[in-house]
Amino acid sequence: MIYSRILLIVGGGIAAYKACELVRLIRKAGMGVRCVVTEGGREFVTPMTLAALSENRVFTSLFDLTDETEMGHIQLSREVDLVVVCPATADLLAKMAAGIADDLATTLLLATDKPVLAVPAMNVRMWEHAATRRNVERLRGDGVVVMEPDEGEMACGEFGAGRLPEPEAILAEIHRHLPSTHSEPVEGRAEGPSLAKQVSATRQFARPLQSLPGKHIIVTAGPTYEPIDPVRYLANRSSGRQGFAIAEALAALGARVTLVAGPVSLHTPPGVTRVDVETAREMAEAVDAALPADAAILVAAVADWRAEAAPAKIKKGDRGPPALALVENPDILASLAASPQRPALLVGFAAETCDVIAHARAKLARKGCDWIVANDVSGDVMGGDANTVHLVSAEGVESWEEQPKIVVARKLADRIARALMARAARP
Ligand SMILES: Cc1cc2nc3c(=O)[nH]c(=O)nc-3n(C[C@H](O)[C@H](O)[C@H](O)COP(=O)(O)O)c2cc1C
């Protein structure tokens, strides 16, 4: 399991209560979180609440880090994978931009060598103030990731930009900015072992960062568009987000990833080679051209049928709607399973609206792949942030609870890495 550690700095804003929900979500996503609350933050949430939710000691004061030899402020700022400031008040942003270090939170922010994600929340006038604009720009220039706040009605009754984004959106952003440092979980309790002991336990269990170097993995993502005539097409609602997240997670583990993408408006993940296609036939050709591969993860929602496309725009006439003659598209998963160049690990996706697991089992047997990742798309999964999936293989069915798509992607990438390592170790 990929295990990342977050240092969460809670500032003194009305949205601090949402930091509690964020802590819960971070823990639910399988990550460790250590909280620091500013003096202002403590006016809005108690360290006790954060300690209970994070299952970790909460730090509040620079000079309360009594034994600097056991647990210094420098160590606290470095023994994590990402520092998150949430809510990042106008005051905290200003201090960060100016390099002020007059309390534990701001000292840690100045001392850290880890990526920093700031999640601002404040009144719209404060957010739009020239001073805040300047500070945000300077912080971004310094490499701090500053999320855009949401727009809407504020606690103070005004309307505009400045609301804290929803905790689920913050969690997705956390996943986007986590470096791929992986280590096994260590137990952390409010009254548990000292941080120094936890840290050394983490080091002992540290695994190499890159578990897929030298492996080539093909990922398909997004929908396909099947033309009806030069201006119309048949399509589906796939957003491509799950497939792109998987490509990103595999690349973060060191794999050489070829991402064959249908028409989507998503940025190419770092380190991924992208091939854009439109139709199912183009996708099949692009997958073939990308072979050989150690694994193929076919996430795209490929249209089962295409229309016999008319060479010119079909005109609306007196004869009523035209009859669309549908032709079956190539079955990329089944062809790859039967190919002499079959990747060692072949994973298909099954989007179902009913009997999800039964359909997935049938698909696994019919297609000849190794795993089917099945999901219920009767809700707003297509285009949404979260996904509930079932991993179906010859060994059985494993159901994962609902989680952000990037978490599903990281868990799956981890599984793929383990499966490929196990196959490589076979005599
Ligand atoms: C009821 C109340 C709500 C506040 N909400 C916010 C807020 O949402 N965002 C903000 O930037 N400041 C807010 N402030 C002002 C901050 O609390 C103040 O600037 C404080 O010094 C920030 O502390 P910090 O640096 O520990 O975050 C609020 C103040 C009060 C009294």
The ligand as an SDF file (V2000), in Angstrom:
LIG
                    3D

 31 33  0  0  0  0  0  0  0  0999 V2000
  -14.9050   35.0050   13.2170 C   0  0  0  0  0  0  0  0  0  0  0  0
  -13.6700   35.2200   12.4300 C   0  0  0  0  0  0  0  0  0  0  0  0
  -13.5290   34.5950   11.2280 C   0  0  0  0  0  0  0  0  0  0  0  0
  -12.3820   34.7850   10.4490 C   0  0  0  0  0  0  0  0  0  0  0  0
  -12.2790   34.1470    9.2550 N   0  0  0  0  0  0  0  0  0  0  0  0
  -11.1860   34.3480    8.4920 C   0  0  0  0  0  0  0  0  0  0  0  0
  -11.0690   33.7070    7.2530 C   0  0  0  0  0  0  0  0  0  0  0  0
  -11.9250   32.9250    6.8250 O   0  0  0  0  0  0  0  0  0  0  0  0
   -9.9640   33.9360    6.4950 N   0  0  0  0  0  0  0  0  0  0  0  0
   -8.9790   34.7820    6.9340 C   0  0  0  0  0  0  0  0  0  0  0  0
   -8.0140   34.9630    6.1720 O   0  0  0  0  0  0  0  0  0  0  0  0
   -9.0680   35.3860    8.1030 N   0  0  0  0  0  0  0  0  0  0  0  0
  -10.1300   35.2110    8.9020 C   0  0  0  0  0  0  0  0  0  0  0  0
  -10.2350   35.8500   10.1100 N   0  0  0  0  0  0  0  0  0  0  0  0
   -9.1150   36.7030   10.5470 C   0  0  0  0  0  0  0  0  0  0  0  0
   -7.9940   35.8170   11.1250 C   0  0  0  0  0  0  0  0  0  0  0  0
   -8.5060   35.0510   12.1920 O   0  0  0  0  0  0  0  0  0  0  0  0
   -6.8110   36.6510   11.5730 C   0  0  0  0  0  0  0  0  0  0  0  0
   -6.2490   37.3250   10.4610 O   0  0  0  0  0  0  0  0  0  0  0  0
   -5.7790   35.7960   12.2650 C   0  0  0  0  0  0  0  0  0  0  0  0
   -4.6840   36.6140   12.6380 O   0  0  0  0  0  0  0  0  0  0  0  0
   -5.2760   34.7030   11.3530 C   0  0  0  0  0  0  0  0  0  0  0  0
   -4.4860   33.8320   12.0940 O   0  0  0  0  0  0  0  0  0  0  0  0
   -3.4980   32.7920   11.4270 P   0  0  0  0  0  0  0  0  0  0  0  0
   -2.3430   33.5350   10.8850 O   0  0  0  0  0  0  0  0  0  0  0  0
   -3.1370   31.8850   12.5380 O   0  0  0  0  0  0  0  0  0  0  0  0
   -4.2480   32.0840   10.3640 O   0  0  0  0  0  0  0  0  0  0  0  0
  -11.3570   35.6520   10.9030 C   0  0  0  0  0  0  0  0  0  0  0  0
  -11.5040   36.2840   12.1440 C   0  0  0  0  0  0  0  0  0  0  0  0
  -12.6400   36.0760   12.8950 C   0  0  0  0  0  0  0  0  0  0  0  0
  -12.7720   36.7710   14.2270 C   0  0  0  0  0  0  0  0  0  0  0  0
  1  2  1  0
  2  3  1  0
  2 30  2  0
  3  4  2  0
  4  5  1  0
  4 28  1  0
  5  6  2  0
  6  7  1  0
  6 13  1  0
  7  8  2  0
  7  9  1  0
  9 10  1  0
 10 11  2  0
 10 12  1  0
 12 13  2  0
 13 14  1  0
 14 15  1  0
 14 28  1  0
 15 16  1  0
 16 17  1  0
 16 18  1  0
 18 19  1  0
 18 20  1  0
 20 21  1  0
 20 22  1  0
 22 23  1  0
 23 24  1  0
 24 25  2  0
 24 26  1  0
 24 27  1  0
 28 29  2  0
 29 30  1  0
 30 31  1  0
M  END
$$$$
